[in-house]
Structure formats: structure tokens, C-alpha cells
Amino acid sequence: MTDDEAQRRMEALRAAFPKEGLFSEKTWHWSPEPFPLPKATVKTLVRLGPVLRRFQRACNTFYHRSVKGTLPEWIASYLDAGKPDWLIDMGRHTAIREHLPQVIRPDLILTEDGLALTEVDNIPGGIGVTAWLNEVYSQWDPQNRIIGGKTGMVAGFRRILLKGGDLLISDESADYRPEMAWLARRMNEVFFHEGTIWRALKADDYPAAHYRAVYRFFELFDLHNIAGAKLLGQQALEGIANVTPPYKAYLEEKLWLALFHMRPLQKHWIRELRKSNYHLLRGIIPQSWVMDPTPLPHHAVLPGLEINSWRELADFTQSERQLVLKISGYSELAWGSRGVSIGQDLSQDEWTGKLTEALESFRHHPYILQRFHKGKRVVHPYWDEEAGRLRMMEGRVRLCPYYLPDDDGKPALHGVLATIVPAEKKIIHGMRDAILVPCVMADD
């Protein structure tokens, strides 16, 4: 692509940029080209949505069985740590027992060997951004290869609030308020003939649902800062409001990735997921451990680490510390990259301090440890605003596929956002020197 053609596309992107903005006070590199994915990768992504729905349903089942006593009680004990009793009781209520989040978005690192799943986010940002990018880039996609198509994201999200509803965004999540405002406006524009209305509102000012459907774009740890949030949860239990994602704090824990690898639960996972789905997830979920400080018997070791005590991790050399430490959930540090520490990037003293903090936080804020999977190097073009020309970035990629309901209510792939960061970055997350683009199925 020539600089002139790239510049024309940049002008089209600027002209189409929403009046609401997309991310509050955040910028990124724009590219004239979507990110290409091999057909085999796209095929895996298509399959992954229904598998992750089965995984969520299994997590929900495991938790309730643990509470009931037909599975080990330590499962629920891990997942309830640090949460207020009223929120625990709300999540166990029979009225929402089978309710699951309607948006599924895993974070996937593109590696030399395939994909590595580092998180499953039930309240993800980027929905509006991906929807807007898909619409704009579709004008340069005559073969209709953009994953999800031009309006797939908007149509999929609309099925969550089929008869209209309110998108509630908290001050804690204010960075994402512009993209959700655009998404509400876009649904009103595309589906105006239905006479339904979607609104993007501040959660902090929302008094009650008044029988409207509600999409909850706020974290449960933040409920004490949101007037009316507890009432909204109660209305959902009473059938006055339809709130998604449900008030189930236990489903929003990264601990599930560690529980998935636990030997005592293996047969239960296989039974719930079916063997082929279980092996698909085993291939992409990095080995993970719950940072439980309970002492082991002298003859036992932690599987995969071959140590008898977490304290031995402090003596690992830098090359041995290809490990990621992250807080599991129910904390302001549990979203974004704020609660993530990569072992090989820390000094010995810093690593020891992070391990100590994690172990001491176990009773209230459990941590997980996860194998670090390095992203493969890719090269992708971006527009250099200062130089007014096209440049190439060697980087690493995080893929965020969005699974939204299809016409039958089943999770289907409606779009994939690629975040490409400079190759020297270890944590692949939104930043000003990243490229954000939609994904397209590549020609073989």
C-alpha cells in the first residue's frame, strides 16, 4: 500500500470518528489495514465461543455443587473470599441460578504454537470500538472477510437487550463510557424502525430499573460506590429488572483458570465439557495455580513447579521466572494490567515482595500464578501522524474475540479486536503506542 492510499484511509477514519469518542482521553496508532488471521485460527475462534459457554456453565455448576456439598467445599471457599455476605447470598439466589453473562471475551495471546488464553472477561471493554472499526474497515473489504461483518457486533449486542434497555457505566469504568454511548446511539440508528430505545447512562446516578433491561458495565467490587446498585440487584431477583451480567461475583474470578488444571477436578471438567472440548481448553489455558499458602506435606510438591513451598519461588532465577502473578478478582487491581506482575521483569527483591503480598492477601484477595507465554513477533503497518507516512511495527498481538448471542441465543463470533504492541513490551494491553485494528480472514 502506498503512502497516498494509506493517507486517504486515515482521512476516512478521521471523518467517521464518533462524536462521542471511543476511549476517554486515550489514543492509539491507526493502521490502514486490518490484521489478517489464518483460516485455521479463525476456525478455532469460531469453535471457542460455544466451548467457553460450556466452561462458564460448568463453573456455575461447580460453585453451586460446592455450596451444596457434592463437590469439595474449598471451591466455593476460594471463590467467596473477601466478598460481603449479601453479595454471596445474591449470587446463590435460585432466581438467577442458571443466569450466565451474555458477552464472552477471552484474552488470547498469539504465540508461535497457536493461542494462549490468559483471561475470560465477562464485562469487557472494546465492544463499541470493535463495532466501529468493523463498520469503517468494511468499506475497504469488498470480499466481506472482516470477521463479524460490517454490523455484526451491533446486531449481536442488540440481541442482549432485544426490546431496548439501559447500558449502565460506572465512574470506575468511565474510560469506556464514550464507546458505550456510541454503541447505544448506533443501535438506535440501525434498529429505529422497531420503536425501541437504548440508553447509555451513568450507573452512579441510576435509581432503579423500572422494568427495563439493564446491561451492567460496572464491576461488583465497585458496588459500594454506586447508589442504587444493590437495589438493582435485588430487583433482578424479584423479576422487576433483567440485569446482565448477573450479580455472580464467583463467575468473575481468574481462579477458574487454576481450578481447571487441578487434578482432583479433572474428571468433573471432562464430564461437563466433553473430552474434545476439555482438550481444546487444555491446549490454550496456560498451566495455572492458586496461591494458597496452606502448607503441603513434606513429601508433596506443587505440580509443574516441583516445589514444596511457595517460598521456594523466591529463589527461582530470572530465566526460571517465566511466570505471571495476578490478582484473581473482586478488586480494583483485577482488571486491566494493574494487578499483573511478570516474574522475569522483576528483580529478586521485587519478585519476593510480590510473592509475599500475594500469599498474605489469600484470605481476602486470592492470587493465581500462571505460565507466561510469549507472543510471536508480527509485522503490521501503522500511520505515523508526525511524519505523515506509513511505517511498519514489529510487535506482539493480543486477540480479543467477542462472542455475542446469535438468533438462537447461542454465543457466536461477531468480531475480533487485535491489539499490537511493540515487540519489547511484555504485557499486551491498550496503550498509546499500540495499534488497534479489527481482524480479517486471510487468504491462504
N, C-alpha and C positions, 0 to 999 in steps of 0.2 A: 504494500500500500504506500502511495506517495504521500509526502507531507501535505500537498494540496487537498487530496481526498480526505486525509485524516482531519485537516482543519475544518473542512465542510461538515464532517460528522460532529466535531466538537461544537461548532456553531449550532447544529441541530439539537445537540444535548442541552446546551445553554438555553435555547429558545423554549425547550419543552420542560425545563426545570420547574417543579411545582412552586406556586406562590407561597405555600406553607413551609417550603424547605423539605428536607428529608431527615437529617440528623441535626439536632440543635448544636450550633457552633462547632460542628465537626466537618472536616474536609478530607478528601482523598484524591488520589490520582485517577483521572478519567482515561479510558482507553477507547480507541475506535473499533476494537474487535472484542467479541465475546470470547470466553475461554472454552476451547474445544475439549470434549471428553470422548475417549474411545467408546465404541458401541458396547463393548463388554462391560465397561464401567457403568454406563447408563443402564444396562440390563440389570446389573447388581443393585443400583439405586432404586430402580422400579420395584424390584423384589423386596427391598429392605423395608419399605413402608408397612406392608401387612405383617412382616415379621416383627417389627418393633411394636405394632399394635398388640400382637400376641404376647410380647415381652411385657408391655405395660399391664395387660390383663393378668398375666402371671404374677407380677409384682403385687397387684391389688389383691389377688387371691392369697398369696403367701402371707401378706400382712394380716389379713383377717383370720387366716388359719392359725397364725402365731398367737393372735389375741385369744382365739378360741381354745388353743392348746393342742391342736392336731399337727402343728409344726413347732419347732423349738421356740421358746418364749424370747430368746435373745434376738430374734429377728425384729420383732416389734420394739424390744427394748432399745436396740441400736437406733431405730428409725424415729422413735418418740423422744429421744434425748434432747433436752433443752427447750422443749415446747410447752406452752401453757396447757393446763388440763382441759380448758374449754375448747381449745383448737383440736386437741386429740379426740375429745368426745364428738366434736362436729365431724371430723374425718371418718369416724366409725359409724355414723348415723345410718340407719337402714334406708332412709330416703334417698341417699346418694351412694349407696354401697357399690353399685355397678358403674357409676359415672366415671368416665375417663376423659383426659384432655382431648380436645378436638384438633389441636395443632401438634404435630410431632416434628421436631427438627433436631437431628443429630449433628454434632460437630465431627467432621471427618477429615483427617489429615491424609493427603495424597502422598503415599510412600512409594519406594521402589518396588515393594512387594504387593501393593494394592491400596487398601484403605485401613486406617486406624481410627476407631470410634473413641473419642475422648469424653463425650458427654451427650446426654439426651435432654434437650431443653424443652420443657412444656410451655414456657412463656417466653418465646424467643423474640428478639428484635429482628429487624430486617425484612419483615413481611411486606411493608409498604415499599421499601427500597427495591426489593426483588421484583415486585409487581410493576413498579415504574420502569425499572431497567428492561424488563421483558417487553413492555409496550414500546419503548423507544427503539431498542435494538431490533425489534421485529421488522422495522421498515427497511433494514439492510439484510433481511433474511428471506429472500424470495422462495427458498426451498422449505421454509417453515421448520427449521431444525432447532430453533430456540426451545429448550426443554420447558414444557408447560404452555408454550404458545403465547400469543400476544396478551390475552386477558385471562389466562388460566388461574393465576394467583387471585385475581379479584373475584372471579366466579367461585373458586374453591372456598375463599374466606366468607363470601356471602352465604354459602350453604350452612355455615355455623349459626348465623343469625338470619334465618331464612325470611322471617316476617319483620325484619328491621330490628334495631336494638342499639344499645349503647356500648361504646368502647371506652372503658374507664382506665385512664393512665395516671399513675401516682406521680408525685413530685420526685420520688426516688428514681423513677423511670422517665423523667422529663426529657431526656435526650431523644427518646423515641416518639415523643408527642407529635412532632411535625409529620412523620411518615404515617402515623395512625390517623391524623387529621386528613391527610391526602387520601388515604385508603377509604375513609368514610365518605368523603366527597366523591371519590371515583365510583363507589358502589351506587351512590345516589344518581350519578350521571348515567351509568350503564343500565341500571335497572329502574329508571324513573317511572316507566310505564306500569310498574307493579303497585305504585302508590305507597310504598314502604319508605321508612326514613331511618337512616343510620347516623348516629352522632358520636363524635369523639369528644369526651368530656374529662375534666379533672376529677379523678377519683376522690381527692381530698375534699371536694365540695359536694359530692353526690349524696343526697339524703336517703333515698330509698329507690327501689326498682320500679315500683308502681306497675307491676305485672309486665314489665318489659324484659326482653332477653338482654343479658349482660355478658360482654367479653371482658374478663379480668386481666388487665395488663398491669398488675402490681404483685409484688412478692408477699408471701404470707408473713415473713418476718417483720414486714413494714406495717402490719395492720394497726398497731397502736398509734401510728401517726395519721391514720385515715379515719376521720369522723364518719360514722355510718357503716364502716366495713364489717364490723361484727354483726350489725343488724342485717346487712345484705346477705351474709352467710346464713343467718337464721331464716330469712325469707326463702332462701333456696331450699332449706329443709322443710319448710311449711308449704312449698309449692307456689308461693307468691311470685317468685322470681326463678328464672332459668339461668344459672350462672355457670360459665365455663371459662377456664378450667375449674373443677370443683375445689372446695376447700379441703384438700387432702395433702397436708404437708409431707406425709411419708412418701408420696409419689415424686416429690421434687428433690430427692436426695441422690447424690452421686454414689452413695453407699451401695446402691443396687449393682453397680458395675463390679464391686468387690464381692458382693454376695453371689453374683453369677458364677464366679470362679471357685466358690467354696465347695470342697469335696462332699461334705455332708448333704448338700442340696442338689447334687448333680442329677440324681435320678428324678427328682421333682421337676427340675428345669426341663429335662428331656421329655417327661410326660406332658408338661404343659405346652411346650413349644413344638414338639415333634422333633425327631432326630435330625432331619436335614436342616431345619431352621436353627436348632441348637448349634450345629456345627458351623453354620454361616456366621452366627454371632461369636462363637469361639475364635473364628478366624480374624475377626476385626476388632473385638474388645480387648485391649491390652491387659495383660495379667495385672490384677489389682488386689490390694489388701486393705482391710480395715485396721486403722492404727489403734488397736485395742491393747492397753498396757497390762492386761491380765497376764501374770507370769505363766510360762509354759513349764511342763515337767522337764526335768534336767535332760531327759533323753529325746526330747522333741525338738523339731526345727520348723520354722516358717517355710512352707513350700515355695520353691522358686528362689528364695533368698538364702536358704540353708543357714540361718542363724537362729539361736535360741532366745535372743532378746533383741528388742528394737534398739537398745542402746548400742548394739554392735554395728548398726548402720552408721553411727558417727565415725567409725574407723574406716569406712569404705574410702578408697582412693577416688580421686576426681573421675577417672575413667570408669570406675565401677558405679558411680552415682548417675547413671542414665535413668533417673527416676524422677517422677513428678509428685510433689506433695500438694494436696489441695483440700480445702475445707469442703465438707460434704454438702451442707445446705443450711437453711434457716439462719442466714447471717448476711449482713451487707457485704461481706467478703466473698460470698459464694457465687456471685455472678460476675461476668466479665473475666478479667485476668487478675483481679485484685488479691485473691486468696491462693494464687498459684506460685509455687517455688520449684525451680528446676535444679536438681542436685548438682549437676556438673557446672552450673554457672555460679555456684556459691563457694566461698572459702570454707575451710574446715570448721572454723568457729561459727560462721553463719549457718552452715548446714546443721551443726549440732544444736544451735539455738532454735532453728525451725522444728527440728525433731522434738525437742523438749517442749516447745509450745504446743505442738500437735498432741503429744501424749498427755500433757496436763489439761488440755481442753476436752478430753474424751467424754467426760460426763455430760457436758453441755453442748459442745460443738465437735462432733467426731470428724476426723480427717480420714482421707484414703491416700494410699501410696499407689502409684501406677507406673508401669514401664513407659519410658519415654521412647516414642517412635519418631525418628527424624523424617521430615518431609523431603520428598525428592526435589531436585532442582528443575525448574522450568524456566523458559524464557518467554516473556509476553510484552507486547508494545504498550506504551503509555504516552500521553501527550504532556510534554514539558511546557507549562504555561509561560515561564520566564523566557525560555529560548524560542518559543513559538515553533516547535518542531517535534517530530516523533522520535522517541528514544525506546530502547529495549531494557527491560529489567530482568535480571536473573534472580529468581525468588523461589519461595515455597508457598504451597497452596493449602488453604482450608476450604473444604466444600461444605456448604450448608443446604442440604435438600429440604424442601418444605413439603410435608405430607398433609394435605387438606382433604375434606370429605369429597367423594365423588357423588354422583346422583343417587347411589345406593347407600350413602353414608359411610362408605369404607375409605380408609386413608389411601390416597393416590398421590403420585409425584406431580406437583404443579409448578415447580421451579427450583433452580439450583443457583445459589449465590456463591461465587468464587472470591475469596479474599487472598490476594497475592502480596506477600511482604518480601522485602529484601532478604536475600539468602542468609545473611548473618544473623537475622532475628530468630530466636528460639521459640518464643510464644507468638503464634499466628493469630492475631486479633486485629480488630479495626484500629487503624492509626493513620496519621496524616500522610505517611509515606507508603501506604498500601494502595493497591489497585483493587477496586470493586467492580466486578462485571458479572453479567448473567452467563450461564453455561449453555453450550450448544453441542449437539451430537456431531462429532467429527466424521468426515468421510474416511473410510478405511484406506 
